[in-house]
Amino acid sequence: MIVALTGATGFVGRAVLDIAGDREITVRALTRRAQDETAGVDWIEGSLSDTASLESLCDSADAVIHVAGLTNAPDPAAFREANVEGTARLIEAAKAKKVKRFVFVSSLAAREPGLSAYGASKAEAEKLVEASGLDWTTVRPPGVYGPRDVDYFEMFRSAKFGFLPLPPRGASSLIHVHDLARLLLDLVDASPALVRRKTFEPDDGREGGWGHDELAKAIGQAVGRRVFAPHLPKSVLELGAKADKLLRGDKARLTADRVGYMTHPNWVSRSAMKVPAAVWEPHIESRDGLKMTAQWYREEGWL
């Protein structure tokens, strides 16, 4: 089997490469810059804006796993080019090379496209996938954490100092990156009746997700600290986004667009959109996963 993978050098994509390597699956992986030789990986230099490289990526592949996407940007207009137009070009390349199986990584943010440009772009990309005529499955991950992650790392680093500011009260689901990577590969050749032309919202198996207070406490336990975790109103987070832009410019982690969906109270994966147990189940309980992630950050010198 040959799997064509976008986003291979990112957080989730790297985990997919790890799991594919364990399973001895050959991966043809898109990259913007030259990479070191990796066993079982055929690197294709290019991007989602380069039709020729996308066709090279899809040539003779058995399936496409489309992970690549823009999750944070100083300019909200950038989301459409990366997440919508990029997906459209990849769909056309898959069709040109007669690759029927297409696994698309979207986001829970697509459920509420009015909250953020990011969510709107993912919702629009989902519609393109559904209308493509390909043999598609869409996955809407909740919060993804684990080794190499830089987004949740901000929470771990803050918790180490005993202070972890939170958005207004609400709840969200979690999934460890290795569980998500397993799912994406499991979906490639799963029973068609169970997964084809369906959208799934996977999670760690915790019914009702994690209240923000519960998650803050769990991260504090993972780093060995009792944390003070106040809920900040949206107006304060908006000020924080402006301050982050001043401090880090285009590399700001907290943006106005992110504040839009961070302050929504319900990012819990819905049980009605659960992945069938015959296809996949989570292996990593999040309390254990958060502790393992904190340990990885320590070993890598991040914490």
C-alpha positions in Angstrom: 0.0 0.0 0.0 1.1 3.5 -0.8 -0.4 6.4 1.2 -0.1 10.0 0.0 0.2 12.3 3.0 0.0 16.1 3.2 1.2 17.9 6.4 3.8 15.2 6.9 6.3 17.6 8.6 3.7 18.9 11.1 2.6 17.7 14.5 -0.1 15.3 13.4 1.7 14.3 10.1 4.8 13.3 12.0 2.7 11.0 14.2 1.2 9.5 11.1 4.7 8.8 9.7 5.6 7.1 13.0 2.6 4.8 13.0 3.0 4.1 9.3 6.6 3.1 9.9 5.6 0.7 12.7 3.1 -0.9 10.3 5.5 -0.9 7.4 3.2 1.2 5.2 5.0 3.2 2.4 4.2 6.9 2.6 4.6 9.5 -0.2 4.9 12.7 1.8 4.6 16.3 0.7 7.2 18.7 2.1 8.0 22.4 1.4 11.8 21.8 1.9 14.3 19.0 1.6 14.1 16.3 4.3 16.5 13.8 5.7 16.1 10.3 4.2 13.5 8.4 6.1 12.8 4.7 5.8 9.5 4.0 4.2 9.0 7.6 3.2 9.2 9.1 -0.3 9.5 12.8 0.1 7.9 15.0 -2.6 9.0 18.6 -2.5 6.1 21.1 -3.1 3.0 22.6 -1.5 -0.7 22.7 -1.7 -0.4 25.6 -4.2 1.7 23.5 -6.6 -0.5 21.4 -8.9 2.5 19.5 -10.4 3.8 18.4 -7.0 0.3 17.3 -5.9 0.0 15.1 -9.0 3.4 13.6 -8.2 2.2 13.0 -4.6 -0.9 11.2 -5.8 0.6 9.2 -8.6 0.0 5.5 -8.1 -1.1 6.1 -4.5 -3.8 3.9 -3.0 -5.2 6.6 -0.7 -4.7 10.2 0.3 -4.6 11.4 3.9 -5.0 15.2 3.8 -3.6 16.5 7.1 -2.1 19.8 6.0 -3.9 23.0 6.8 -3.4 26.4 8.2 -4.5 26.6 11.9 -3.2 30.0 12.9 -2.5 33.1 10.8 -2.2 36.9 11.4 -4.3 37.5 8.3 -7.7 35.7 8.4 -7.8 35.7 4.5 -4.9 33.3 4.5 -7.1 30.5 5.8 -9.1 30.3 2.6 -6.1 29.9 0.3 -4.5 27.2 2.4 -7.6 25.3 3.6 -10.1 25.7 0.8 -8.1 26.3 -2.4 -5.4 23.9 -1.2 -7.9 21.2 -0.6 -9.6 21.9 -4.0 -6.2 21.5 -5.8 -5.5 18.2 -3.9 -8.9 16.8 -4.8 -8.3 17.5 -8.5 -4.8 15.9 -8.4 -6.3 12.8 -6.7 -9.0 12.6 -9.4 -6.4 13.1 -12.2 -4.3 10.2 -10.8 -7.4 8.1 -10.2 -6.9 7.9 -6.4 -10.4 7.2 -5.0 -9.8 6.9 -1.3 -9.6 10.3 0.5 -9.3 10.8 4.2 -9.7 14.5 5.2 -8.7 16.0 8.5 -11.0 18.8 9.3 -11.8 20.3 12.8 -14.6 20.6 15.3 -14.3 24.3 14.5 -16.2 23.5 11.2 -19.3 23.0 13.3 -19.5 26.7 14.1 -18.1 28.5 10.9 -19.4 31.8 12.1 -17.0 32.0 15.0 -13.7 32.1 13.1 -12.2 32.4 9.7 -10.4 29.1 10.5 -13.7 27.3 11.2 -15.3 28.8 8.1 -12.5 27.6 5.9 -12.7 24.1 7.3 -16.4 24.0 6.8 -16.0 25.1 3.2 -13.3 22.5 2.6 -15.6 19.8 4.0 -18.2 20.7 1.4 -15.6 20.4 -1.4 -14.6 16.9 -0.2 -18.3 15.8 0.1 -19.0 17.0 -3.5 -15.8 15.6 -4.9 -17.1 12.2 -6.1 -14.2 10.6 -4.2 -14.5 7.8 -1.7 -14.1 10.2 1.3 -14.1 10.1 5.1 -13.8 13.3 7.1 -12.4 13.4 10.6 -13.0 16.3 12.9 -10.5 16.0 15.7 -11.0 17.8 19.0 -8.0 19.2 20.9 -5.0 17.2 19.8 -2.1 17.0 22.3 1.1 14.9 22.6 4.8 15.0 21.8 6.0 17.9 19.5 2.8 19.9 20.0 3.3 23.6 20.5 -0.3 24.7 21.2 -1.0 22.8 24.3 2.6 23.3 25.3 1.7 26.9 26.2 -0.7 25.5 28.8 2.0 23.1 30.2 4.5 25.9 30.4 2.1 28.2 32.2 1.0 25.4 34.6 4.7 24.9 35.6 4.6 28.3 37.2 1.3 27.6 39.0 -0.9 29.9 36.9 -3.1 28.8 34.0 -5.5 31.3 32.6 -8.6 29.8 31.0 -11.3 31.0 28.6 -14.9 31.4 29.9 -16.5 28.2 31.3 -17.1 25.4 28.9 -15.9 21.9 27.9 -13.9 20.3 25.1 -12.8 16.9 24.1 -9.2 15.7 23.7 -7.3 13.1 21.7 -3.7 12.0 21.9 -1.9 12.5 18.6 -0.9 8.9 18.4 -4.5 7.8 18.7 -5.5 10.2 16.0 -2.7 9.0 13.7 -3.8 5.4 14.2 -7.4 6.4 13.3 -6.3 8.1 10.1 -4.4 5.0 8.9 -7.1 2.6 10.1 -9.7 4.5 8.0 -7.7 4.0 4.7 -8.9 0.4 4.3 -11.7 0.0 6.8 -14.9 -1.7 5.9 -16.6 0.7 3.3 -20.0 0.2 4.9 -18.7 1.6 8.2 -16.7 4.6 7.1 -17.1 5.7 3.5 -18.7 9.1 2.9 -19.1 9.8 6.6 -17.9 12.4 9.1 -16.5 11.4 12.5 -15.7 13.3 15.7 -13.3 11.1 17.6 -12.0 11.6 21.2 -10.3 10.0 24.1 -13.4 8.1 25.2 -14.3 10.5 28.0 -18.1 11.1 27.8 -18.9 14.8 28.0 -15.3 15.8 27.4 -13.2 17.9 29.8 -14.5 20.9 31.6 -11.9 23.7 31.4 -11.3 23.5 35.2 -10.8 19.7 35.0 -8.3 20.1 32.2 -6.3 22.7 34.0 -6.1 20.5 37.1 -5.0 17.5 35.0 -2.3 19.5 33.3 -1.2 20.8 36.7 -0.9 17.2 37.9 1.0 16.3 34.8 3.7 18.9 35.6 3.6 18.4 39.3 2.0 21.7 40.3 -1.2 22.9 41.9 -2.4 25.6 39.6 -4.5 28.8 39.9 -6.7 28.7 36.9 -9.0 31.8 36.6 -11.5 32.1 33.8 -10.9 35.2 31.7 -13.7 37.0 29.9 -13.6 37.3 26.1 -12.7 41.0 26.3 -9.6 40.2 28.3 -8.6 37.5 25.8 -9.1 39.9 22.9 -6.7 42.3 24.7 -4.3 39.4 25.1 -4.4 38.7 21.4 -3.5 42.3 20.7 -0.6 42.1 23.2 0.6 38.8 21.7 0.6 40.4 18.2 2.7 43.3 19.5 5.2 40.9 21.2 5.4 38.1 18.6 4.1 39.7 15.5 3.2 37.1 12.8 4.3 34.3 15.2 1.6 35.2 17.8 -0.1 32.1 19.2 -3.2 33.9 20.5 -5.0 35.7 17.7 -8.3 37.4 17.4 -9.5 34.5 15.2 -8.5 32.0 17.9 -10.3 34.0 20.5 -13.4 33.5 18.4 -13.6 29.8 18.9 -11.7 29.5 22.2 -14.6 31.3 23.9 -17.3 29.0 22.5 -18.6 26.8 25.4 -18.9 23.5 23.7 -16.2 21.7 21.8 -17.2 18.2 22.9 -17.1 15.5 20.3 -20.6 14.2 19.7 -21.4 10.5 20.5 -23.7 10.3 17.4 -20.6 10.9 15.3 -18.4 8.4 17.1 -16.1 6.1 15.1 -17.5 2.6 15.0 -15.6 0.4 17.6 -15.1 -2.2 14.9 -12.9 0.3 13.1 -11.0 2.2 15.9 -11.0 2.9 19.6 -8.8 5.2 21.6 -5.9 3.6 23.5 -4.6 6.5 25.5 -6.5 7.8 28.5 -5.9 11.5 28.7 -4.6 11.7 32.3 -1.9 9.2 31.3 -1.4 10.9 28.0 -0.9 14.4 29.6 1.7 13.0 32.0 3.6 11.3 29.1 3.5 14.5 27.2 4.8 16.5 30.1 7.6 14.0 30.4 8.4 14.4 26.7 8.6 18.1 27.1 11.0 17.7 30.0 13.3 15.2 28.2 13.4 17.6 25.2 14.2 20.6 27.4 11.0 22.4 26.6 9.9 22.5 30.3 
